[in-house]
């Protein structure tokens, strides 16, 4: 398929943490006070893949261009790109949070989704409950990534500290 024709395919937008990657082994970094964000992100390359999320991304690539929208900070780009490739995920653009952006994940992601949707059809967003709720309310079709273990410290951090 030519680049030109692939640019007209709809987008399937995937979160990474607890959608494609299992962050359970690094949650302990967030249970400390103060939270150890450097340790949390340094451990990300060791995340095991979440089979249901990876399968959905691979399956979506048949009809959509797969792209990634994460709350991870930009400084984690190289590790994140390497992780996606190592686990056989489709190539795709990666949108990341600015290193100093501390807004809730649902706010930063909805802003990016709005920009993306002005130029391309967003067929679906696959993410956690709070982001999906905000995206659904904004008119996006969502798929709730409910296959990861609950991560209450991560959820709290996403909403109050804007770190991932």
CORSULPE-V755844 format. One record per helix or strand. SS is the DSSP state (H for helix, E for strand). FROM is the first residue (numbers start at 1). TO is the last residue. If there is no record, write none. Layout:
# CORSULPE-V755844
ss | from | to
SS | FROM | TO
SS | FROM | TO
This chain:
# CORSULPE-V755844
ss | from | to
H | 3 | 6
E | 11 | 14
E | 17 | 17
E | 21 | 22
H | 24 | 26
H | 28 | 31
H | 37 | 42
H | 44 | 46
E | 48 | 49
H | 51 | 60
E | 65 | 73
H | 74 | 86
E | 94 | 97
H | 105 | 119
E | 122 | 127
H | 129 | 137
E | 142 | 144
H | 152 | 160
